[in-house]
Amino acid sequence: MASNSILLAGFGGQGILFAGKFLAYKGMVAGKEVSWLPSYGPEMRGGTASCSVILSDTPIGSPIIMHPDCLVAMNLPSLEKYKGSVVPGGKIFLDSTLIDAEVGRDDVQVFAIPATRMALEAGVSTLANMVMVGKLIRECDDLSFDGLDETLHHVVSARRAALFDLNKTALNEGYNYEG
């Protein structure tokens, strides 16, 4: 991997920033150069949120992603806003529970994952974000499931230790999704 740029987007409260932080720590655990740039509206919960993550073998010149290799869209407004910016040959991951629309591009791979429904059925209803990250890890050759526990220990605080196994469950749900 020379460099992999990932844009995660949705509304506040969907765990976009947490998912981005997880990916950034995942890159650090793997010895990569990392950039994590969160962005959210003033409303926080319910407002728009996005997070840019770059994982690279070489130093990163700028944390700003104009044309991501991968887009994770958790809602329709995010898909509509960012789908055109994904590089040809890139990948778009969308939560098909919340997005009932076609991407309308034939130069990218599209992965429709019913993440919100899957998280609810797995008993981790607030972790659709991590279901999506699990699928992203599976479909991106540059990422691996190695170092999962170490990464989760970095991002799940001690006071929220009970969420460790729930996040792991959500990641596994997404990773094993065959749709």
N, C-alpha and C positions, 0 to 999 in steps of 0.2 A: 504494500500500500504506500503510495506516495502521499496522498492526501484524500480525506473523505470529509465532505461538508454535509452536515445534516441540519435541516430546519424543522423544528417541531412547532406546531401552532394549534391553538384552540381558544377556548374561553377560560377566564380565570376560575380556578377551583378544579380544573381537570388534571392538575399535576404536571403541566407542561414544563415548568422550571425544574421540578424534581426529576423528571425523566431526562432532561438535558444534563442536570448535574450528575445523574447516574452514568450517563454515557461519557461525560468528561472524566469522571473518576475511573471508569472502565478503561479509557485510553491511558490514563496515568498508570494504572496497575499493569498495563501491557507495555509500559515504557515509551509511550508515544508523546509527541508534543501535542498540547491540548489548548484549545480556546473554548470558553463558555461565555456566551453573551446573552443574558436574559433581557426581555423587554415585555412590559405589561402596561395596560392602561391604568388610569387613576382609580378605577372602580375595583381593581383586583378581582374579587370574586364576581364572575359574570361579565367582566370586561374582557377585552382581547388580551391574549398572552402569546408570546412566541419566544423561542430560544434557539440560538444558533450555536452549533457545536462543530468544531473542526478537530479532527484527529489526523496527525501527520507524522511521517518519519523524519521530516525536516522542520526547521523553525517556521513558524507561522507569521507571515508579514502583517496580516490584518484580521481582526476577529469578525469583520463584516462579510456576510455571505450574500452575494448578489444572485448567484446561480447555483443553488444547492445540488449535490449529487442525489440526495434523498430528502423527501418531504414526508413528514408525519402530520396529517391533517385530522384533527379530532372533531371538527365541525364544518358545516358547509361554507360559512363565510371564509374560513381559513383556506379551504380547498380552492375556492373561487379566487381568492386574493393571490395565492402563491403558486398554483399549478403551472402557470405559464413561465415561471422563472426556473423551473427544474431543467437541468441540462438534458439535451437529447441523449438517450441511453440511460438516463437516471431512473430512479424508482420513487413511486408515490404510494404511501401507505395511508389508507383512509379508514376511519371507523364507520363501517357500513350500517351500524345500528342507528347512527345519527345522520348519516349522509346517504341520501337516496338520489344520487346524480351520477352521470357519466363524467369521466375526466375529459373526454373529447380530444385526447392526444394518442397518436399511435407510435410515437417515437420514445415512449417511456414504458416501463413495466409498472402495472398498477396492481396493488394488493389490497383487496377489500376484506377487512377483518371486522367481524361483528364484536369488537372489543368490549363495548359497554354491556352487551348481552352476556358475553362470555364471562366477564368479571362478576356480574350479578349471579350467574349460575354457579360459579366456582366459590361463591361466598366471599368475594373480595370486591364488593360493588364499587368501591371508591378507587380501584386500581386499574381501570381500563387503560390508563397511560402506560402502565408497565406490561400489560398484555401486548400493546402495540410495540413496545421496545423489544419484547421477546421475539416477535415476528421480524422486526428489523434486524436483530442480531442473526437470526437464522438465514435471512435472505441476502445479507451483505457479506460477501466473501472476506472483507477486511476485518470483520468483527467475529468474536468467538464467545462461547459460553464459559470459557476458562476464566478463572478468577472471579466468578460470580459472588461467592460468599465474601471474599475480601472487599470487593467493590461495595456490596450492600452494607458491610460494617462501616465503611467510610460515609455513606449517605443516610443511613438510618441511625438517628441519634439514640443514645443510651436511654433517654426518657421515653422513647417510642420503640423500644426493643421488641415489643409484642408485634410490631409491623414487619419485622424481619422475615419471618416465615410466610406472611401474607404476600409480601412483595415477591418472594421466591416462587410462590404458587402462581401469581399472576404472570411472571416472566416465563415460567414453564408452560402455562396455558397458551401464551402467544407463540412461543418457540415451537410447540408441537402442533399448532393449528395447520391443517392441510388444505384449507379452502382456497 
